[in-house]
Amino acid sequence: MNILRSQYSISLTRREREILDLVALGNTDKLISKQLFISSNTVETHRRRLLQKFDVNNSCALIYRACKVGLL
């Protein structure tokens, strides 16, 4: 795992922020897609980009890292 990025180096789009918040609440991709009126594939793409931006491999690590940098 790379050195923890500062909150200033992680830039999220409005939609990525929405996805991150819903993932943190424990929602599945299918549920998120229904709530945001987008396809499950779009949710998967946003989640994959979030994992890349935070340099993690799973949702648990994503939430942990987002909390560490003050985004949750």
DSSP file (Angstrom, degrees, kcal/mol; ACC not computed):
  #  RESIDUE AA STRUCTURE BP1 BP2  ACC     N-H-->O    O-->H-N    N-H-->O    O-->H-N    TCO  KAPPA ALPHA  PHI   PSI    X-CA   Y-CA   Z-CA
    1    1 A M              0   0    0      0, 0.0     3,-0.1     0, 0.0    55,-0.1   0.000 360.0 360.0 360.0 134.3    0.0    0.0    0.0
    2    2 A N        -     0   0    0     53,-0.3     3,-0.1     1,-0.2     2,-0.0  -0.197 360.0 -71.8 -70.8 167.4    1.3    3.4   -0.9
    3    3 A I        -     0   0    0      1,-0.1    -1,-0.2     0, 0.0     2,-0.1  -0.351  65.9 -90.7 -58.6 138.8    1.8    6.2    1.6
    4    4 A L        -     0   0    0     -3,-0.1    -1,-0.1     1,-0.1     2,-0.1  -0.319  44.0-129.6 -56.6 123.8   -1.5    7.6    2.7
    5    5 A R        -     0   0    0     49,-0.1    -1,-0.1    -3,-0.1     2,-0.1  -0.449  22.7-111.6 -74.3 148.9   -2.5   10.5    0.4
    6    6 A S    >>  -     0   0    0     -2,-0.1     3,-1.4     1,-0.1     4,-0.6  -0.389  27.4-109.1 -76.0 161.0   -3.6   13.8    1.9
    7    7 A Q  T 34 S+     0   0    0      1,-0.3     3,-0.4     2,-0.2    -1,-0.1   0.731 117.6  61.5 -62.0 -21.0   -7.2   14.9    1.6
    8    8 A Y  T 34 S+     0   0    0      1,-0.2    -1,-0.3     3,-0.1    -3,-0.0   0.706  99.3  53.0 -80.1 -20.2   -6.0   17.6   -0.7
    9    9 A S  T <4 S+     0   0    0     -3,-1.4     2,-0.8     1,-0.1    -1,-0.2   0.546  92.7  79.8 -94.0  -6.7   -4.6   15.2   -3.4
   10   10 A I     <  -     0   0    0     -4,-0.6     2,-0.6    -3,-0.4    -1,-0.1  -0.876  61.9-173.9-104.8 108.5   -7.8   13.1   -3.7
   11   11 A S        -     0   0    0     -2,-0.8     2,-0.4    42,-0.0    -3,-0.1  -0.895   3.1-169.7-106.2 124.1  -10.3   14.9   -5.9
   12   12 A L        -     0   0    0     -2,-0.6     2,-0.1     4,-0.0    -2,-0.0  -0.877  18.5-128.2-114.3 144.0  -13.8   13.4   -6.2
   13   13 A T     >  -     0   0    0     -2,-0.4     4,-2.3     1,-0.1     5,-0.2  -0.379  35.5-104.1 -75.7 166.5  -16.5   14.3   -8.6
   14   14 A R  H  > S+     0   0    0      1,-0.2     4,-2.0     2,-0.2     5,-0.1   0.914 123.9  48.0 -57.6 -43.6  -20.0   15.0   -7.2
   15   15 A R  H  > S+     0   0    0      2,-0.2     4,-2.7     1,-0.2    -1,-0.2   0.896 109.1  52.1 -67.9 -40.3  -21.2   11.5   -8.4
   16   16 A E  H  > S+     0   0    0      1,-0.2     4,-2.9     2,-0.2    -1,-0.2   0.899 109.1  51.6 -61.1 -39.2  -18.1    9.8   -6.9
   17   17 A R  H  X S+     0   0    0     -4,-2.3     4,-2.5     2,-0.2    -2,-0.2   0.912 109.7  49.1 -63.3 -42.5  -18.8   11.5   -3.6
   18   18 A E  H  X S+     0   0    0     -4,-2.0     4,-2.3     2,-0.2    -2,-0.2   0.930 112.9  47.4 -61.0 -45.6  -22.5   10.3   -3.7
   19   19 A I  H  X S+     0   0    0     -4,-2.7     4,-2.8     2,-0.2     5,-0.2   0.931 111.2  51.3 -62.2 -46.1  -21.3    6.7   -4.5
   20   20 A L  H  X S+     0   0    0     -4,-2.9     4,-2.5     1,-0.2    -1,-0.2   0.925 110.5  48.6 -57.5 -46.8  -18.7    6.8   -1.7
   21   21 A D  H  X S+     0   0    0     -4,-2.5     4,-1.1     1,-0.2    -1,-0.2   0.904 113.7  46.4 -61.3 -41.9  -21.3    8.0    0.8
   22   22 A L  H  <>S+     0   0    0     -4,-2.3     5,-2.1     2,-0.2    -2,-0.2   0.865 111.4  51.0 -71.5 -35.6  -23.8    5.3   -0.3
   23   23 A V  H ><5S+     0   0    0     -4,-2.8     3,-2.0     1,-0.2    -2,-0.2   0.915 106.7  55.4 -63.6 -42.4  -21.1    2.6   -0.2
   24   24 A A  H 3<5S+     0   0    0     -4,-2.5    -1,-0.2     1,-0.3    -2,-0.2   0.790 102.5  56.8 -61.9 -27.8  -20.2    3.7    3.3
   25   25 A L  T 3<5S-     0   0    0     -4,-1.1    -1,-0.3    -5,-0.2    -2,-0.2   0.475 123.4-106.7 -82.1  -1.7  -23.8    3.2    4.4
   26   26 A G  T < 5 +     0   0    0     -3,-2.0    -3,-0.2     1,-0.2    -2,-0.1   0.611  64.7 155.7  90.7  13.2  -23.5   -0.4    3.2
   27   27 A N      < -     0   0    0     -5,-2.1    -1,-0.2     1,-0.1     2,-0.1  -0.450  38.3-126.8 -74.7 145.9  -25.5   -0.2    0.0
   28   28 A T     >  -     0   0    0     -2,-0.1     4,-2.7     1,-0.1     5,-0.2  -0.417  26.4-107.0 -82.1 164.6  -25.0   -2.7   -2.8
   29   29 A D  H  > S+     0   0    0      1,-0.2     4,-2.6     2,-0.2     5,-0.2   0.901 121.4  53.1 -58.4 -40.9  -24.3   -1.5   -6.4
   30   30 A K  H  > S+     0   0    0      2,-0.2     4,-1.7     1,-0.2    -1,-0.2   0.923 111.1  44.9 -62.3 -44.9  -27.8   -2.6   -7.4
   31   31 A L  H  > S+     0   0    0      2,-0.2     4,-2.3     1,-0.2    -1,-0.2   0.904 112.8  51.4 -66.5 -41.3  -29.4   -0.5   -4.6
   32   32 A I  H  X S+     0   0    0     -4,-2.7     4,-2.4     1,-0.2     5,-0.2   0.918 107.4  53.4 -61.5 -43.0  -27.2    2.4   -5.4
   33   33 A S  H  X>S+     0   0    0     -4,-2.6     5,-2.0     1,-0.2     4,-0.8   0.883 110.5  46.9 -61.8 -37.8  -28.2    2.3   -9.0
   34   34 A K  H  <5S+     0   0    0     -4,-1.7     3,-0.2     3,-0.2    -1,-0.2   0.894 112.6  49.3 -69.2 -39.8  -31.8    2.3   -8.1
   35   35 A Q  H  <5S+     0   0    0     -4,-2.3    -2,-0.2     1,-0.2    -1,-0.2   0.860 120.2  35.7 -67.4 -35.9  -31.4    5.2   -5.7
   36   36 A L  H  <5S-     0   0    0     -4,-2.4    -1,-0.2    -5,-0.2    -2,-0.2   0.431 105.9-123.1 -99.8  -0.6  -29.4    7.4   -8.2
   37   37 A F  T  <5S+     0   0    0     -4,-0.8     2,-0.3    -3,-0.2    -3,-0.2   0.908  71.8 118.5  57.9  45.5  -31.3    6.2  -11.3
   38   38 A I      < -     0   0    0     -5,-2.0    -1,-0.2    -6,-0.2    -2,-0.2  -0.877  69.6 -88.1-131.6 166.5  -28.2    5.0  -13.1
   39   39 A S     >  -     0   0    0     -2,-0.3     4,-1.8     1,-0.1     3,-0.1  -0.321  30.2-119.2 -74.7 157.9  -27.2    1.6  -14.3
   40   40 A S  H  > S+     0   0    0      1,-0.2     4,-2.6     2,-0.2     5,-0.2   0.859 115.9  58.4 -61.8 -35.6  -25.4   -1.0  -12.2
   41   41 A N  H  > S+     0   0    0      1,-0.2     4,-2.2     2,-0.2    -1,-0.2   0.884 104.0  51.0 -62.4 -38.2  -22.5   -0.9  -14.6
   42   42 A T  H  > S+     0   0    0      2,-0.2     4,-2.4     1,-0.2    -1,-0.2   0.903 109.8  49.5 -65.9 -40.9  -22.1    2.9  -14.0
   43   43 A V  H  X S+     0   0    0     -4,-1.8     4,-2.8     2,-0.2    -2,-0.2   0.928 110.1  51.2 -62.3 -44.6  -22.0    2.3  -10.3
   44   44 A E  H  X S+     0   0    0     -4,-2.6     4,-2.6     1,-0.2    -2,-0.2   0.891 109.5  51.0 -59.7 -40.2  -19.4   -0.4  -10.8
   45   45 A T  H  X S+     0   0    0     -4,-2.2     4,-2.3     2,-0.2    -1,-0.2   0.931 111.5  46.5 -63.8 -45.9  -17.3    2.1  -12.9
   46   46 A H  H  X S+     0   0    0     -4,-2.4     4,-2.3     2,-0.2    -2,-0.2   0.914 113.4  49.3 -62.5 -42.1  -17.5    4.8  -10.2
   47   47 A R  H  X S+     0   0    0     -4,-2.8     4,-2.5     2,-0.2    -2,-0.2   0.919 110.2  50.7 -63.4 -43.4  -16.6    2.3   -7.5
   48   48 A R  H  X S+     0   0    0     -4,-2.6     4,-2.0     1,-0.2    -1,-0.2   0.904 110.7  49.2 -61.7 -41.7  -13.7    1.0   -9.5
   49   49 A R  H  X S+     0   0    0     -4,-2.3     4,-2.9     2,-0.2    -1,-0.2   0.884 109.6  52.2 -65.6 -38.0  -12.4    4.6  -10.0
   50   50 A L  H  X S+     0   0    0     -4,-2.3     4,-2.3     2,-0.2    -2,-0.2   0.927 107.7  51.5 -62.0 -44.1  -12.8    5.3   -6.3
   51   51 A L  H  X>S+     0   0    0     -4,-2.5     5,-2.4     1,-0.2     4,-0.5   0.902 112.8  46.4 -58.8 -41.1  -10.7    2.2   -5.5
   52   52 A Q  H ><5S+     0   0    0     -4,-2.0     3,-0.8     3,-0.2    -2,-0.2   0.930 111.1  50.7 -67.1 -45.7   -8.0    3.4   -7.9
   53   53 A K  H 3<5S+     0   0    0     -4,-2.9    -2,-0.2     1,-0.3    -1,-0.2   0.864 117.0  40.1 -61.8 -36.2   -8.1    7.0   -6.5
   54   54 A F  H 3<5S-     0   0    0     -4,-2.3    -1,-0.3    -5,-0.2    -2,-0.2   0.462 108.1-127.2 -92.2  -1.7   -7.7    5.8   -3.0
   55   55 A D  T <<5 +     0   0    0     -3,-0.8   -53,-0.3    -4,-0.5     2,-0.3   0.930  64.5 127.6  56.6  51.0   -5.2    3.1   -4.0
   56   56 A V      < -     0   0    0     -5,-2.4    -1,-0.2    -6,-0.1    -2,-0.1  -0.835  57.7-140.4-131.5 169.8   -7.1    0.2   -2.3
   57   57 A N  S    S+     0   0    0     -2,-0.3     2,-0.3     1,-0.1    -6,-0.1   0.524  77.0  25.9-111.4  -8.8   -8.5   -3.2   -3.4
   58   58 A N  S  > S-     0   0    0     -7,-0.1     4,-2.0     1,-0.1     5,-0.1  -0.961  78.8-103.3-152.4 168.3  -11.9   -3.5   -1.7
   59   59 A S  H  > S+     0   0    0     -2,-0.3     4,-2.5     1,-0.2     5,-0.2   0.838 115.7  56.9 -65.5 -35.0  -14.7   -1.4   -0.3
   60   60 A C  H  > S+     0   0    0      1,-0.2     4,-2.2     2,-0.2    -1,-0.2   0.942 110.7  43.8 -61.7 -46.7  -13.7   -2.0    3.3
   61   61 A A  H  > S+     0   0    0      1,-0.2     4,-2.8     2,-0.2    -1,-0.2   0.850 110.7  57.2 -66.2 -34.3  -10.3   -0.5    2.6
   62   62 A L  H  X S+     0   0    0     -4,-2.0     4,-2.6     2,-0.2    -2,-0.2   0.938 109.4  43.9 -60.3 -48.4  -11.9    2.3    0.6
   63   63 A I  H  X S+     0   0    0     -4,-2.5     4,-2.1     2,-0.2    -2,-0.2   0.906 113.7  51.0 -65.6 -41.9  -14.1    3.4    3.6
   64   64 A Y  H  X S+     0   0    0     -4,-2.2     4,-2.3    -5,-0.2    -2,-0.2   0.944 113.3  44.7 -59.3 -49.0  -11.2    3.1    6.0
   65   65 A R  H  X S+     0   0    0     -4,-2.8     4,-1.9     1,-0.2    -2,-0.2   0.896 110.9  53.4 -64.8 -41.2   -9.0    5.3    3.7
   66   66 A A  H  <>S+     0   0    0     -4,-2.6     5,-2.8     1,-0.2     6,-0.9   0.881 110.8  47.7 -62.3 -37.2  -11.8    7.8    3.1
   67   67 A C  H ><5S+     0   0    0     -4,-2.1     3,-1.2     4,-0.2    -1,-0.2   0.915 108.6  54.6 -67.5 -42.5  -12.2    8.2    6.9
   68   68 A K  H 3<5S+     0   0    0     -4,-2.3    -2,-0.2     1,-0.3    -1,-0.2   0.841 111.2  44.1 -61.8 -33.9   -8.4    8.6    7.4
   69   69 A V  T 3<5S-     0   0    0     -4,-1.9    -1,-0.3    -5,-0.1    -2,-0.2   0.389 119.2-109.2 -95.2   5.2   -8.2   11.4    4.9
   70   70 A G  T < 5S+     0   0    0     -3,-1.2    -3,-0.2    -4,-0.2    -2,-0.1   0.682  84.2 120.3  84.1  18.4  -11.3   13.1    6.3
   71   71 A L      <       0   0    0     -5,-2.8    -4,-0.2    -6,-0.2    -5,-0.1   0.581 360.0 360.0 -90.9 -10.3  -13.8   12.5    3.5
   72   72 A L              0   0    0     -6,-0.9    -5,-0.2    -8,-0.1    -1,-0.1   0.289 360.0 360.0-131.5 360.0  -16.2   10.5    5.6
